[in-house]
Amino acid sequence: MKTVLFPEEYRYDVKIPYNDLTREHIKKMRKKGYKVRVRGSGERAKWSLIETNGRSSRYYDSHLPLKYASHVRLYITK
């Protein structure tokens, strides 16, 4: 098995609660020239069941929309 090491720029830098203060900080960082990628974290199964009317708890396995995220992972590069 081949081990693949990603450069530092591909690991997430911080995981923080997602709220209005976080949104403001992200905007400020982007204005300063940083590239900020935001990925949602939180209860996937809960929102999957609501979105699919109880048919599937696996709907958000690969991603979680930011509107449902309780935390976000920030990937920051210059």
Secondary structure, 3 states (H helix, E strand, C coil): CCCCCCCHHHCCCEEEECCHHHHHHHHHHHHCCCEEEEEEECCHHHHHHHHCCCCCCCCCCCCCCHHHCCEEEEEEEC
